[in-house]
């Protein structure tokens, strides 16, 4: 890890890298070793092939242009994400003498053509689905870096972006040029080697680039824009988020389907699937904001009361009509077919078998699947989901369920997978550690190896956990405590009470659950706003109030419903006080749902997580996995 939380696989001048490549012939092997060390898994073979073929192609161009002293930053990790730019060139601008940077996206493609006439999405014969136009891809990287690297904040003009398709002819990729090219996004093919040489010389002087590279790598990483804090501007006025890679591809896939629907009465289902923090809700808000501004009839729906009510409060604070954009999955039982152009179904893993509940009128108790109702309601129904966040019996939102529901109506269903993630500091290693810790993929818990992206600690008492979080809040971070549903919840607060009842009692430490219901009480926010209102600290949140949200520091209390015994986890359903678990809920379902619950709680923290277990043997197991003294990021 470098200063400022920046990651890259390798850094060297173009001349040194050219010599290494020619003399040693092992650049790809070196990068593979560095990749394994940093990410703790091997790179995909296609990525290794790309390193072996594409990086030398760029290096040779730089040397030929007389720019051997320019610094090459290989596989530069974009701040707070797991996304990487292929190469960033760092040097000095020949006219101004100031630092000059070029983000380079390298492609081995020889041919590519627009998907359905849409140049933002392109089709490559070797790939099963469409991918984002590399001009737009590299432009997104530049925009993102300006937003999140302090070295570029005051000099946004110092960065440019280039896609170099060194195997391509102009004829082979002509359709991609229908996308606007500008300073942050332009494309050169193998046929344009001379033009690329001239371009590089116009942006970089034949001088050492080490100082400029140092400045970029030491630039302060600005925190990720909190989803709720910018929702109002996102929906009402303009884009606040930069969508990267598959995020942008998902966005463009939906917008293409919307254009097709409006042009030819076409109906298409789109599914966007990804893990915690992969940007599903950012995509949802970006879509809603853009459609809303264009006057396209669209609504946002979830199965989460907390998420929907928070969106209504934040995004619709001064515009009541904005609040009406946020609905629930069961709001469409009487909707006219295709009455909407777009229905954005966020947190779609919380879909239920039917929309009917005890308050539903008898005439509407048809047994029709909820997913079918949602598909019926719009020409372009969009489902954003994480299949591993199902935490309640009866929740059934999966890619396969939605595919089958679309097929039953003879509809096309397009699936976009979000492989990158933006939560937990963009740490793939931490998310993998959580999955292994809980045995969700059948693996055993592993030792946590600090990766510098996210902090991880264990506490010996709930007071120690709370004190640590309080200290983080004092330095400018936001923090929350959450726990498994192992304590009864006081649902009725009487006028005689002067403080919230201490529901979560562990020894001599006691704190209330978050407020039950939709009203603020005794200085505490209502349940839907627990995760986003600063007054939420001091109460303990459960999975239903935490799911869908993020905060800087997360304190997680693992209750007696999940304990470690000798060599395995044991789920004790009798320790759970979750009213959604009934006698009819099978043991294997309870086991899966309890583990999923803790996965959700353990993946809320953007900066770090501190864990405490009420069980001594489990505390000892956690201590053995988390090295004391793990580096903890501090506020600047």
Protein Blocks (a to p, Z undefined) as FASTA:
>chain_A
ZZhhiacfbdcdfklmmmmmmmnopmmmmmmmmmmmmnopacdfklmmmmmmmmmmmmmm
mmmnopampccdehiacehiabdcfbacddddfklopacdddddddfbfbdcdeehiakb
ccdfkbmbdcddfklmmmmmmmmmmmmmmklmmmmmlpccddddfkbcfklmmmmmmpcc
dfklccddfklmmmmmmmmmmmpccbdfklmmmmmmmpccdddddfklmmmmmmmmmccb
dcehjlmmmmmmmmmmmmmmmmnopacdddddddehilmmmmmmmmmmmmmmnopacddd
dfbfklmmmmmmmmmmmmmklmmmpccfklmmmgcehkbfbdcdehklmpcfblcdfklc
fklmnopafklmmmmmpmbdcddddfklccbghiacdfklmmmmmmmnopacdddddfbd
ceehlpaklmmmmmmmnomnopacdddddehlaccdddfbfklmmmmmmmmmmnopacdd
ddddfbccdfbdcfklcbdcdfbaghjbccddddedjbdeehiacfklmmmmmklgopac
dfklmgopacfbdcddddfkbccehjaccddfklpccfkbcfklcfklmmmmmmmmmmmm
mmmbfkbccdddfbfklmmmmmmmmcghiacdddZZ
